Amino acid sequence: MKDLFASLYNKVLSFFHQAESKDKESAKDVACNRLKLVLMQDRTNLSPAIMERMRNELIDLLSKYLELDRELLDLNLAQEDDQMALMLSIPVIRAKDEKEIEEILKAEDEEKNKESQEEDDDENNDTDSQEDNFEEEDDDDDFSSDDDGEENVDIEEDNDENIEEIEDNETK
Amino acid sequence: MTGRVIVITSGKGGVGKTTTSANIGTALAKAGNKVVLIDTDIGLRNLDLLLGLENRIVYTIVDVVEERCKLRQALVKDKKNPNLSLLAAAQTRDKTSVNADQLKDICEQLKKKYDFILVDCPAGIEQGFQNAVAGASEAIVVTTPEMSAVRDADRIIGLLEAREEIESYKLLLNRVRPNLIESNDMMSVEDVVEILSAELIGVIPEDTGIITSTNKGEPIVNDDESLAGQAYRNVARRIMGEDVPFLDLRQPKGFVEKIKNLFTKLKGKV
């Protein structure tokens, strides 16, 4: 008898709590989140394609000095009070050692010198060849770093912990 | 005397710019200020209807600009309140009939004789908006707690911030439905203020009385019983510099709500 009452009571309760028990994201939260995202885009005028390009260029730049996890890289614009901030979160696999960096920079300098000599070339061709070279360089780094990584234990750091955050402030 | 020129704008249509203009104007006039309302929605004029002045309009803003009449001839006095005047928009012309400089000039002239010049802006961000904003130094951005209205308000705020002559802008949140906010189905006042990061000057509840007041050509601020009317009167007082607390818009709860609450409390104890 007591159980019967208890179950009845619970049923009545659950009836009145139907709305609350649906613990899904409320319409209000969905609206707020969607709005925040869309306003961010409205305010910056940066298209997804441009953002993607910026992301890739940043990776290329930083890859010269650090071995990065490209897949997990996260680039976002966020609103903080009155300022807009560029939030960049990059998992660093390891920092490259000086020798590697020197090699890359040297190769880059040589490339630049070569380009300045080949001034007859079309501008478009120039930029194309530059981009191609960049990609090749990156691939080489990845291979060479694997070998060196085992020797340089000092520099190798934990994958998960080492997340670099770079914040660039832009005016609104 | 130097009056204050305040533009009432929103970006999106249908959020209550004209209703807001009519009510704030009437409330300011009732409080003893000399007020002119300018309808800049040329081709789609409505402010005259909301004030019940549609039969009294002889000259419009276009007549003033094209020098068919003097500015003071085109000002239509309100039926009840001699402190309130309307400069109507022309219905048969379009928004290119008046330019920004001409509107600025009209505002400058009116500033000398009136305390407040409220400019009712057309929807959109094109020429009509640029004209309406031209003579103003303050702005009230009207929005509702809906995504499209908030997005458009954000755009308008961006445009207002880019204009040096606009010294300040405030947010007026219209058509707020407290019961939907309470059930988390609608963005709250705080949400909208946070997203737009703008200062709030008023929160107006959704009120069916607005429909009847529009039908009668009688602004709802004249109805002492109405909550929306009270909210608009408070906005007018804030414009005049008073520090007025925001109304508690929650309606008294019905029987079912009370029972629900009782069960919520019981569940907490069990």
Interface residues (C-beta under 8 A of the other chain):
Chain A: V12 L13 F16 H17 A19 E20 S26 A27 K28 D29 A31 C32 R34 L35 K36 V38 L39 D42 R43 Q79 D81 D82
Chain B: M147 V150 R151 D154 R155 G158 I181 S183 N184 D185 M186 M187 S188 D191 I195 S197 I259 K260 F263 T264 L266 K267
